[in-house]
Amino acid sequence: MLRQVTPGRYDAYEALLRALATPSSGHVWMLLWQGRAGSPDAQYGNMEVDGFGYAPCVTSAQELSASGWNRSYEVVDGVDAARALYPDHYGLWLNPHAPGGGLGIPWLDLRRLATGLDRQPAGPLRLSEPAIEIPQFYALLAQNAHRTPAVRSLRRAWVQPSLGAPYLAIGLDVYDTSPPAVDAVRAMMRQSLGAVPDGLPVSTVAMSDEHDPVAMWLRANARPFYDREAHGAVVPPAPGSGHPPAHQR
């Protein structure tokens, strides 16, 4: 599969990610810079490519032998490696000793491995302001958001994945993440989707997600089309109603 991944072959790259996500085929041999497998001081190696950090690994015992690595290693499931690395913005580099230098998997794709490939769009993503005119939907959504106290603001983006259909993303910035508040926000979206033209996919993204590429783009590039505080009518939920204390945000 590694040999099939070439620039622009997103289908082959996606197949490689699915293999890494499969327990029976997704094991990798993580190269340990110090310590031994299972020891408290075990530490993955690290390398930097184009300013981004990666942990090097090999894909089989044969590749380990070919690499000439003479320190310890740890055999782990690809999904477990992804869960350990992506929160620190580290990617995974497969077979760096191979001709051509191997292949790097960026941390955003490790996040997809860790959380479920089908739950996140396939990158790289092209993000922009939506060009489609659907004022009725935006107006109804803003009206319903104003009636939903948990909602602070709403943003929007047009997302074009490298594989799959483009879609409209709605960024949800909320005060409250308690189960009743989450149910209220879901009901708000259901009540509003009737104004969406047939065939237009709509998804939501939590603005509080520090690792989501769509949320990151929205925070940096999109102004809210609904902002409760701009209307001067904000009354944040009181402590005890699910609103997290400031130090836990």
N, C-alpha and C positions, 0 to 999 in steps of 0.2 A: 504493500500500500504506500509506503514511503516513496518508492520509486515512481509511483503514479502521480504524486502531487507535484505539479509544476505551476508556475505563475498563471493565474486565471482559471485553473482547474478547481473551482470551488466544490464541485461535486465529489472529486476524489479526496479533497481535504475533509469534507463533511463525512465521508465514509471512514476516513482515518479516525476522526473524533468518535464516531459510533463504535469503532473497534476498541478504542481506549475505554469507552464507557461500558463495554461488555465484560462481566466478571470473568468469563472463561478465556478471553483473549486479551484483556486489557492490562496485564501486569507489566510493570517497568522495573528496571534495576537502577535504583537511585544511587548515585555515587556519593559516598560520605567523605567529606573533607576531614572530619575528625570524629572520634568515637566509633562504636560498633553498633550494629543493628540492635535496637531495643534498649540501648544504654541511655541514661539521662543526658549525657553530653554529646549524643549523636547529632551531627549537623550536616545538612546537605551541602554539596559544593555550590558555587554560584559563578556565573559568567555574565558579562554585559555585552549586548549587541545593540548598536545604534541608540545607546542611552537607556536601554531597558534591561532589567534583570531577569535572568533565567536560572533554573536549577538543571544541571546536566544529568542525563540518564541514558541508559542503553535499553534496547528492546528485546534482548535475549541473552542467554548464557554464552552463546557463540559470539555475539557482539561484545560482550564484556571481555572475553578472551582477546578478541581482535583489538580492543581499545588499548590494551596494555595497562589498564588501571590497576595499581598495586596497593590501594588502600581498601578499606571496607566498603560494603555496599548493602543495600536493603531492598528486598523485593516487595513491592507494594502494588495494590490495585490502582489503576489509573485514576479512578474517581477519588480515592483517598488522597493520592498525591495532589490532585486538583484542589481538594478541600483545604489541604494544608498550605498551599502556595498562593492561591489567588487573593486572599484577604490582605496580604502584604504586597500585592501588585507584582508578584513574581510569576513568570511563565515557566514552561517546561521545554527543555531543548533535547530532542531525540538524536542519539548517535552523533555527537559532535566530532567524533574521530573519522566518520565515514567520508568517502570522496565527495567533495562539494560542501562539506561542513555540516551535514545533517539537516534537521528541520526544527524550527522553533514554533511553539504554540503559545501565543500571547496570553496574558493573564485573563483577559476578557473572555477568551474561549475556554480557559480552565473554569471560569465561573459557570459557563454553560454546561460543562461536564459535571460540575459539582451540584448544580441545581436542576438539571434535566435539559437535554438538548432541545426538546420540543417546546420547552417553556420560554425560550429566549430566541430572538431572531438571529439568523446566521449572518455573521459579519464577513467582511467589513460592511458597515452600514453607511448609506448616504442619507443624511438628514437635512431637512429644509423646512421653511415655513409652508404650510399647506396652501396649494394654489386653487384647490377645489372650493367653489362658493356654496356653502351650506349655512347661510345665516339663521335659518329657522332652528337648526339643531343647536348651534351655539347659543342662541337666545333662550331656547327651552332649557338647555343644560345650565346656563347661568342662573335662570330663574329657579330651577330646582336646587341648585347649589346654595342659593341664598336662603332656602328653606331648610337646609341641612346644616345645623350648627357646627358639625365637626369639620366642615370644609373651610379652609383658609383661602385658597386660590386654585385656579385652573390654568394650565398652559396647553399648547398643542404643537404637534410636529408631524411632518410627513416622513415616513420611514420606508426606505427601500432596501430590503435585505439583499445580500449577494445571491441567495436562493430563496424562492418563494415570492408571494405577491406583496406589493407595497400596501401600507395601511396607515390609517390615521391614529396617532397616539395622543391620548389625553393624560397630561401630567396632573396627578392629584396631590395637593399639599394640604395636609389635615392637621388639626390640633390634637385629635383624640384617636387612638388606635385600639380602644377597648372593643370587645365583640359587638355591643350594640351600635357603636359608632360605625364600625366596618359594615355591619348589615345596612345601616342607613345610607352609607355611601353607595353600596351596591344597588340598593333600591333606587337611589337617585339616577344612577347610570341606566338601569332598566327602564325607568320612566321616560328617559330622554332619548333612547335609541330608536323610538318609533319615528323620529324626525330625520333619521339617517336614510339617504337614498339606498334602494335595494342594490346589493352587491358591493357596497363599500365596507371593507373590514375596519372595525374600530377596536382598539385595545387601550388598556389603562396602564399607567406606570406610577409607582410611588415616588414622589419627589424626595423622600427621605432616604431612598436607596443610594448609598454612596458609591456602589459598584455598577450600577446600571448605566450603560452608555447612552441610552435615550434620556434618562433623567439628568445625566451630566450635561448633555447638550442643551436640554431645556433650561437648566439653571444658568448656563452661560450665555444663551443666545435668544431665549424666548421671553417676551413680556407676558404677564398673565392677561387673558381675555376676560377673566373674572377675578376680582380681588376684594374680599370682604372688608379688609382694613381700609382700602381706598374709599369704600362707601361710608366709612365712619360708623359702622354698626357692629363692630366686633366686640363680643363678650366671651373671652376664652372660657371653656369649661372650668369649674372650680376644682381644686384638688380633691381627689376622692371620686371624681366622676370619670376617671380614666385618663385624665390629662397628666402626662408624666412630669415629675419634678424636673427642674431645669438641669440639675447635675446628671440626670440619666438620659438626656436627649442624645 
